[in-house]
């Protein structure tokens, strides 16, 4: 089993009313554990916006145990092309990147920017390369190593957070947890461009960054800002199906379960390419 907020494992037992799965099936459980199933959002396929949304490992027990119980609608088959370790990041970084990309509304040929280049960013780049052959992707990231990694995966250009790109962009997906990158991204958008924020701002409010917002430079000309809230069941299942067809895989660094604290420490303090996965 790959434990945590996104879990891959083998079904031990099924409830009496479950017909989709059987014992022995390999399935995954993503961040979305459950929702009410009755509200206007759930009925519209937007259960990520449900006020009773529950997250795996936050609101309900996750994978840090030998067994876990999950609603059948929140389980999804894992394509055979992926190992457990390869599948786990696809259900988090991959699925949220999938949702973020579709929220951009981009058409083939319109350029995309990626602000930050971690687990989600590098999967979005791979996905765009498969789906939109004429769309050029520009990457903004802090280190030379990450910039070189982006170029190696097919980015048209890669530079620092404050480096001016060679041209303005129709959309930018910000995968960082800080405020400064959000403000910088607005400078690099075309008129009518859209900024998609697919990571929660987890740092303290950066008053200096927000105070630097200039209406004419950052917000005028009908620029848009859209946040991403969680993921839907369809995001996970559709992305896994797509990734399985094209064998789209994440760069993965594995840690045995007993080294979980080390994985968290490395994630915070060291350069990370792709996702980190805990393995039983």
C-alpha positions in Angstrom: 0.0 0.0 0.0 1.0 3.6 -0.7 -0.4 5.5 2.3 -1.3 9.1 3.1 -3.9 11.4 1.6 -3.8 9.4 -1.6 -3.8 5.7 -1.1 -3.3 2.7 -3.4 -4.1 -0.8 -2.2 -6.0 -4.1 -2.7 -9.7 -4.5 -1.8 -10.1 -6.9 1.0 -13.9 -6.8 1.3 -16.9 -5.1 -0.4 -20.2 -4.0 1.0 -23.3 -6.0 0.1 -24.5 -3.3 -2.3 -21.2 -2.8 -4.1 -21.1 -4.3 -7.7 -18.4 -2.2 -9.3 -15.5 -3.8 -7.4 -14.6 -7.2 -6.0 -12.0 -8.4 -3.5 -8.5 -8.5 -5.0 -9.1 -5.4 -7.2 -6.3 -2.8 -7.1 -7.8 0.6 -6.5 -6.8 4.1 -5.4 -8.4 6.6 -3.1 -7.7 10.3 -3.7 -8.1 13.4 -1.6 -11.9 13.4 -2.1 -13.2 10.9 0.4 -16.9 11.8 0.4 -19.5 14.5 0.0 -23.2 14.8 0.8 -24.4 13.7 -2.7 -27.6 15.8 -2.4 -26.7 19.5 -2.7 -26.7 21.5 -5.9 -23.0 21.1 -6.3 -23.0 17.3 -5.9 -25.9 17.0 -8.4 -23.9 19.1 -10.9 -20.8 17.0 -10.6 -19.1 19.6 -8.5 -18.8 17.7 -5.3 -15.5 19.4 -4.7 -17.6 22.5 -3.7 -19.9 20.6 -1.4 -20.1 22.1 2.1 -19.9 18.6 3.5 -16.8 17.7 1.5 -14.5 15.3 3.4 -10.8 14.9 2.7 -8.9 11.6 3.0 -6.6 11.6 6.0 -8.0 14.9 7.2 -11.7 14.4 7.9 -11.7 10.6 7.6 -8.9 8.1 8.4 -6.4 7.8 5.5 -3.8 5.2 4.7 -1.6 5.3 7.8 -3.1 1.9 8.9 -3.2 -1.6 7.7 -6.8 -1.3 6.5 -9.2 1.6 5.7 -12.8 1.9 4.7 -13.9 4.1 1.8 -17.2 4.8 0.0 -17.3 2.8 -3.3 -17.8 5.9 -5.4 -14.5 7.3 -4.1 -12.5 4.3 -5.2 -11.0 4.1 -8.7 -9.3 1.4 -10.7 -5.6 1.8 -11.2 -4.4 1.2 -14.8 -2.1 -1.8 -15.1 0.6 0.3 -16.7 1.3 2.0 -13.3 3.0 0.6 -10.2 1.5 1.6 -6.9 4.2 4.2 -6.4 3.7 5.7 -9.8 -0.1 5.9 -9.4 -0.2 7.7 -6.1 1.0 11.1 -7.3 -1.4 10.9 -10.3 -4.4 11.0 -7.9 -3.2 14.2 -6.2 -0.8 16.3 -8.1 -2.0 14.8 -11.4 -5.7 15.2 -10.8 -5.5 18.7 -9.4 -3.3 19.6 -12.4 -5.9 18.1 -14.7 -8.6 20.2 -13.1 -6.4 23.4 -13.2 -5.6 22.9 -16.8 -9.3 22.6 -17.8 -10.2 25.7 -15.8 -7.7 27.7 -17.9 -10.0 27.3 -20.9 -7.0 27.3 -23.2 -7.3 26.4 -26.9 -4.5 24.6 -28.8 -1.8 27.1 -29.7 -2.4 29.5 -26.8 0.6 29.7 -24.5 0.5 28.5 -20.9 2.7 29.5 -18.0 3.5 27.3 -15.0 4.5 29.1 -11.8 6.4 26.6 -9.8 7.5 23.2 -11.0 6.9 20.5 -8.5 4.8 17.4 -8.5 1.8 19.0 -10.1 3.6 21.4 -12.5 5.7 18.7 -14.2 2.6 16.5 -14.8 0.7 19.4 -16.3 3.6 20.0 -18.7 3.6 16.4 -19.7 -0.2 16.5 -20.1 -0.2 19.6 -22.3 2.5 18.1 -24.5 0.1 15.2 -25.2 -3.1 17.2 -25.6 -2.0 20.4 -27.3 0.9 20.0 -29.7 0.9 23.7 -30.7 0.7 25.2 -27.2 4.0 26.4 -25.8 4.7 26.1 -22.1 6.8 28.6 -20.1 8.0 27.7 -16.6 8.8 30.0 -13.8 10.7 28.4 -10.9 13.4 29.2 -8.4 16.3 27.0 -9.1 18.5 26.2 -12.1 18.0 22.5 -11.6 14.2 22.9 -11.8 14.5 25.1 -14.9 16.7 22.5 -16.6 14.3 19.8 -15.6 11.4 21.8 -17.2 13.4 22.2 -20.5 14.2 18.5 -20.5 10.5 17.7 -20.4 9.7 20.0 -23.3 9.2 23.5 -21.9 9.7 26.3 -24.5 11.4 28.5 -21.9 12.2 28.4 -18.2 13.3 31.2 -15.9 13.1 32.6 -12.4 10.0 33.9 -10.7 10.9 37.5 -11.6 12.3 36.9 -15.0 10.4 38.5 -17.8 9.1 35.8 -20.2 9.7 36.1 -24.0 6.0 36.8 -24.5 2.7 37.2 -22.5 0.5 34.2 -21.8 -3.1 33.4 -22.1 -3.1 31.5 -18.8 -0.8 30.7 -15.9 -1.2 27.9 -13.3 0.3 28.8 -10.0 1.3 25.7 -8.0 3.2 27.5 -5.2 2.0 28.2 -1.7 3.1 31.8 -1.6 1.7 35.2 -2.4 4.5 36.8 -4.3 4.2 34.4 -7.2 0.5 35.1 -7.6 1.2 38.8 -7.9 4.1 38.2 -10.4 1.9 35.9 -12.5 -0.6 38.7 -13.1 2.2 40.8 -14.8 2.8 38.0 -17.3 -0.8 37.6 -18.5 -2.2 38.9 -21.8 -5.3 41.1 -21.7 -8.2 38.7 -20.8 -5.7 36.2 -19.4 -6.6 33.9 -16.6 -4.6 33.0 -13.5 -5.4 29.6 -11.9 -4.3 29.1 -8.3 -4.1 25.4 -7.7 -2.3 25.5 -4.3 -3.6 26.8 -1.0 -1.7 29.9 0.3 -0.1 28.4 3.4 2.4 31.1 4.2 1.4 34.1 6.4 -0.3 36.9 4.5 2.4 38.7 2.6 1.4 42.4 3.0 4.3 43.6 1.0 3.4 41.5 -2.0 -0.2 42.4 -1.9 0.6 46.1 -1.3 2.6 46.0 -4.6 -0.5 45.3 -6.7 -1.0 48.0 -9.2 -4.5 48.0 -10.7 -3.3 49.0 -14.2 -0.4 46.6 -14.4 -1.8 43.6 -12.6 -5.6 43.6 -12.9 -6.8 45.8 -15.7 -7.7 44.6 -19.2 -10.2 41.9 -17.9 -7.6 39.6 -16.3 -9.2 36.8 -14.2 -8.2 35.0 -11.1 -9.7 31.6 -10.3 -8.9 29.3 -7.4 -9.1 25.5 -7.5 -10.9 23.9 -4.6 -10.3 20.2 -4.1 -11.0 17.7 -6.9 -14.0 15.7 -8.1 -14.4 12.0 -8.5 -14.4 12.5 -12.3 -11.2 14.5 -12.2 -9.4 11.5 -10.6 -11.0 8.9 -12.8 -10.7 10.8 -16.1 -7.1 11.7 -15.4 -6.1 8.2 -14.5 -7.8 6.9 -17.7 -6.0 9.5 -19.8 -2.6 8.9 -18.1 -3.0 5.1 -18.5 -3.6 5.5 -22.3 -0.5 7.6 -22.9 1.6 6.1 -20.1 2.0 9.5 -18.5 4.1 8.9 -15.3 5.3 11.1 -12.5 8.9 11.4 -11.4 8.8 9.6 -8.0 11.1 9.4 -5.0 10.2 6.5 -2.7 10.5 6.3 1.1 9.8 3.3 3.4 7.0 4.1 5.8 9.3 4.3 8.8 11.1 7.2 7.1 8.0 9.4 6.8 9.4 12.2 8.8 12.5 12.3 6.6 10.3 12.5 3.5 8.5 15.5 5.0 11.8 17.1 6.0 13.2 16.6 2.5 10.1 18.0 0.9 10.5 21.2 3.0 14.2 21.7 2.7 15.5 20.0 -0.4 15.1 20.1 -4.2 12.3 17.8 -5.2 11.6 16.6 -8.7 8.2 15.1 -9.0 6.4 13.4 -6.1 7.5 11.8 -2.8 5.8 8.5 -2.0 5.6 6.5 1.3 5.6 2.7 0.8 4.6 0.0 3.3 
